[in-house]
Amino acid sequence: MIVCVAVVGHQNNPLYIQSFTEADDALKLHHIVHCSLDVVDERVNNPKKSGLTLNETFLGLLYPTENYKVYGYLTNTKVKFILVTTDLDVRDADVRNLKSR
């Protein structure tokens, strides 16, 4: 289940953050989204190490936490879409197909 969706601008400025949990978790999810931006920058700046190709917009699993998995998309204008899910057994292919729905 998706618990948070964030759209982040090309200068890592938050454009939109929506959490779908209790108000107590909103700050925690905001922090998780912010921390995932470091992983996005690392993958974009080191494409050979991450296996990222130039045409690839799905960044895959950015990192798992104890309760969440964080996935990312990157547009050609460097706008980032971050998804935080509670499904610890979800596959990358399932998340990749979310954009086609």
N, C-alpha and C positions, 0 to 999 in steps of 0.2 A: 504494500500500500504506500502511495506517495504521501509523505507528511509535510514536505516543503518544496516549493518551486521558487527559483530565483532567476532573475534576468539581470546580468551585470554588464555594464558598458565596457568599451574598449580600454578605458583608463581605470578599470576595476571599481568604478562607481556604481553602487546599487541603483538599478532602475526600478525594480519591482521585486518584492519578496512577499510571499504568501505562505503562511503555515496553516496546516489543517489539523492542528492538535490544540490542546489546552493552552491558555495564555502563559502558563508557567514554562512551557517548552519553547515558546517563541524566541526568547533570547538565546537559548542553547542552540536552536537550529540556525539562527542568524550567525552565531559564532562558527558553527560547522561550515556554513556556506562561505564565510570569509576565509576560513583556513583552507578550504579546497581551492581557492584562487592561487595559492602558492604552488599547488600540484599542477594546475592548469598552465601556469607560467613556465614551470619546469619542463613539462611535456612539449610545449610549443617552442621553447628555446633550444631544446635538445631532441629534435625529431628522430635522430638515428638511435638514440638510447631507448626511446619509448616505442619505436616501431610505427610512429605516426607518419602517414603520407600526406602530401600537400592537399589532396582532394578529400581527405577524411575529416568529417565534421564531428563524428562521435568519438569522444575521448575515452570512453569506457569507464570502468570503475576507477574513480579517483583515489578513494581510500575507504576502507571499512572502519567503523567504530564498533564499540561493544553492542550498540543497539541499532545502528543505522548503516546503510551503504550509500555512498555518494557517487553519482554519475554526472558526467558533463558532456555538453555539446559546445562547439565553437563555430560561429558563423564566419563567412569570409570577410566580414567587417569587424571581426574580433569581439563581437558581442557573445557573451557566454550564457548558456542555460545550464543551471545546476538543479539536479533532482536529488532529493534525499528520501530514501525509502526505508521502511521497517522490515521489508522482506529480505531476510538474510540468505535465503536460498534462491533468489532470483538470478537468472542468467543474463549475461551481457546481450545476447541476441534478443531477449524479451524487451530489454530497455531500448535497444537500437530500433526496434519496430514501433515504439511509441510515437515516433515522429511521423510515421506514415498513417496513423489513425486519425 
